[in-house]
Amino acid sequence: MEPGRSPPGNGKEKQNESEGEGEGGFDICPRKQGGGVVLKPSLLAKNREVRRGSKSGGSKTVVLLGPGMVLLKGYLQLSDQQKIVEKCRELGVGSGGFYHPGYGQSKMHLKMMCLGKNWDPETGQYGDHRPFDGAKPPQIPPEFHHLVSNALAALPPDTPNPFPLPSIAPDICIVNFYSQTGRLGLHQDKDESEDSLRQGFPVVSFSIGDSADFLYSDHRDLDQPHKLLLNSGDVLIFGGPSRLIFHGVSVVHPNTAPALLLQNTNLRPGRLNLTFRHY
């Protein structure tokens, strides 16, 4: 989801948001340091997660949230989640990788990396290079394209949705990493081309890591927006009449990521979110 304006946090939160940043960008999977003892999940817990991942990954569990808005619950297999984390880590520490976006002097409560095209939070415009350092965004990896296509194809044809969603070949992906104190105010993803918005090309969103409360509403000022818990492996799709919904993230729930995913990737505490769209 494209970053929307959000009030700056206190000094402590800003310091936490800056951890792991250096000349090579922000590392979502920092290498372990020191000689501390790391407790690994028990064999029973590990097998339980593997079974859970094999049952949920690629499932046909479809939740219709509104016209053109669909949740594929637990769709991404644990192995796919691990590959996504590893690829985002690889791209995130390189040129055009993760950075701390903001508006003027205010920093947002997340780290961001753009793939395909750069999205500038200051202007709301897309471009081929980042204004502040001239870096060119990395291309969307082919394996990500494959996962998006499969997710859209997983929608059963008999889904009770009067607004079938068109398939897309995404040329933009915004990757956000939320720390456990991260959040994002209600906003719309409305900076794509007029043609893309008019045709209702869907946004496809992957959630990985800690669970989060996802808010959505037809109106920004609604006092009680709908709330949806997104877990690691969930895929949320919204297009058609729901393409311009207001949405955001209010809470990241600490210590809810799959233990096996953390063990295999050393993903930082927090939530990794990838949103694919067609410009």
N, C-alpha and C positions, 0 to 999 in steps of 0.2 A: 504494500500500500504506500502510495507516495507520501512522504513526510509532510505533515501539515504543521502549521504554526502551533507551538506549545510553549508555555512560559518556562523560562530558565529555572533550573533547580538551585539548591544551595551549593555552597562551595564544596562540601564533602561529596555531593553527587557528581559535580563536575570533575573532581579529582578521580573518582572511580571510573568515570567515562573515559578518562585519558590513559588509564592503565594499558600497557601493552603497545602503545603507539611509539613509533620511531620513524626513522627515515624510510623503512620498508613498509610502512603502513601498520594496521592493527591486526594482530595475530589472534584469531578466534580459537586456535588450538595451541597455546603456548607449550613449549617443551618443558617437561618436568625438570625441576632443579632441586639440588640438595639430596640428602640421603634419607629423607623421611620415609616411613613405612606407609605404603598405599594399600588399603584394604580392598581387595577385589571381591566382586560378587561371588557368593557361593555357587557351587555347581548346580544346586537346585534352582537358585534364583536365575542363573544364566540360562538353564534349560527352559524355565518358565517363560523368560522373555523371548527366546528363540521360537517357542511354540506360539506365543502370542503374536509375534511378528509374522510368522508363516500363515497364521489364520487370518490376520487383518490385512496384510499386504496384498494389494491388488483386489481387494474385496469389492463386492457389488453393493455394499451398504450405502444407500443413497438417501440423503435427507433433503427434502425440498423445503427451502426456507422462504421462498417467494417466487414470483414470476421471473425466471431467468437466473435464480440464485440457488445453487445446489452445493451440498457438502458431501464429499466422499470420505466417510469416516474411516480413519486408519488405513488409508489407501496405500501409502508408500511403505514398502517393505523395509525392515531394519537395514538390510544390506544396501538398499537404495539410499536411505537416509545417510548412512555412513559415507557412501561415495559422494553425495552432495556436499556433506561437511568437508570432506577432504579436498574436493575441487574448489570450494569457496575459500578454504584456507590457503590453497596454493595461489589462487588469483588474488586473494585479499592482501597478501603481503608484497605483491609485485606492483608494477607501475599501473596506475589507475585503480588501485585496490581500495580497501576500506579507509574511510576518513571520518572525521567528526563534523557533520554539516551544521549549519546554523543560519540565522538571519541577523546580519549586522553583528552586534556583540553578543547575541543570545545563541547559545548552543542547544541543539536538540538532544533528546534523551535516547539517543541510539547512534550506532555507527552505520555508514551507508557505503555501498559500492554499486556502481551501475555497469551493466553489461549491454553491449550493442550500441546504445547511445547514452550520452550523459544527460541526466536531468539536474537542472540547476535550481535549488530551493529558493534562491534569491529572486529569480525571474520567472520560475515556473516554465521554463523553455527547455527543449531538447537540443543537443548539439553533438558534434563529433569529438569535442575536447572539453576537459574541465577548465573553467576559467581561471581558477586560482593557481594551478600548476601546469596547465597545458597538456596533462596526461590524456591519452586516448583510452576510452573504456575497452576492456577486454571483450572479445566476442563471446556470445552465448555458446557454451560447449554443446557439441552434438548430442551428448547423452541427456542433457537437459531438454532439448527439443523432443527427444524420444519420449521422455517421461510426460511432458505436456500433452503430446499427441495421444499417448495411451490413456491419460486421465480423461481427456475429452471423449475418447472412443469408449470409455468405460460406462458412460451414461447410457442406461438401458433405453432402447427405443420406446418402450412403453411407460417411461417415467411420466407421471401425471403432470406434465408441464406444458401449458398451452403456448409457450414461447421457446421452441427448440433453439439451442445455442449453436451458432456457426463455429466451425473449427477455425483455428488460427495457426499461422506460422509466426511465432513471436519474434520480433526484432528488438525488443527491449526487455530487460529484466532488472528490477531494482531489488537489491539484496540488503536487508536491514538486519543488524544484530542488536537486540535489546538486552542490556544487562538485567539483573533481577530487580532493579529499580526503574527500568525503562518503561516508557509509555509513549503514546502518540494520540493527539487530539483528533476529534472528528474532522474529516476532510473528504474531498472527492478526488478521484483519479480522473482529472478532466483536461490534462494537458496534451493528450494525444491528438491526432489530426481530426478535423471535423468529419471526414469520411469514416474514420474508425469509430468515432463516438456515435455517429448517425446509424451505422449498421449494427451497433451494439456488440462489436467484437468483445468477447469476454476477457476479464482479468482472471488468471489462474494463479492461485496462491498456495505455496507449500509452507507448512509449519514443521519445524524441527527443533528438538531440544525441550526446554521447559514449556509447560502449558501456559496459556494466556487467555484472559477474558477479552473477547472481540466484541466491540459494540457496533451496531449499525442501525440506521434510521433513514427514512425518506427526507427528513428535515434536520438541519444542523441544530436548531434550538429546542428540539424535543427534550423534555425533562427526563423521560425514562426511555432511552433507546433500548432496542432488543440486545440481549447479551447472549453470547455463544462461547462455550469453552472449547478452545482449539488445542488439541493434543499433538504430540510429535507423530508425524505421519499423516495428519489430516490434510486434505486438499479441498480448498474452498474455491468455487467458481461463481463469478457473477458477471452477467452480461445482459443483453436485451433490455427490457424495461428496468432492470436493476443495475445497469452499467454505471450509473452516476449516483449510487447510494452514498450517503455519508457513512464513514466508518472510521474506526480507530482501535487502539489497544489501551485498556485502562489499567490492567494489572498483569504482571508476569508472576506465576506461582513458583516459588523457589523449590528446588529439589524434586521436581516432577519429571525430569527427562529420563528416558530409559537408561538404566545403569549400564547395560552392555554397550550402548552407543557412546556413553561417556568414557568407558574403559577403552574402547577401540579407537577413539578419536582424540581424547583429552579436550573435548569441546568445553569452552568456558561455561560457567553457570549463566544461563540466560536462554534467549530464544532466537533462533535463526529463521528468517522469513524471506522467501523469494516470491516476487510477484512478476508474472510474465504478462505482457500485453503486446498488441500490434499497433505500431504508430500510424 
